[in-house]
């Protein structure tokens, strides 16, 4: 049996984002907004703080460490049993967080990137609820089938938002 890759080969990050110096220049505003001194070797906790405070992204230290461990953010080095993040690693992590819409709840820097249903779900989650009143009556397989069958982008967005909420409710996805 032939295995199928979902991800494919990683691109050359220097070709995509520039060298470490260029990445550090791109991170300077985030360091300023996070009230952190710019430096080139960051701990996982510092990466989480920089992404959160400096960029409005929701990447807790545990998730950042998982991304490093699994190679989702390639090239994060280990030193003395701890991850050491370069500016390029931080840029890659921020791109992942952006593409997965891991925004701090209701962060004004990202509200314009949310659909109406995503915004409604963030508002509901802020008070410990869900915008979907029937999530407990819908199973994951049904949501997968509905996602597969729809060609309507707005419906697909609503279903994927509901699916994420369902997975959070089941404890499969973090908050």
PyMOL commands that set and color helices and strands:
alter all, ss='L'
color gray80, all
select helices_A, chain A and resi 13-17+20-33+44-55+61-70+87-99+111-113+116-126+135-137+140-149+153-169
alter helices_A, ss='H'
color red, helices_A
select strands_A, chain A and resi 77-79+82-84
alter strands_A, ss='S'
color yellow, strands_A
deselect
rebuild
show_as cartoon
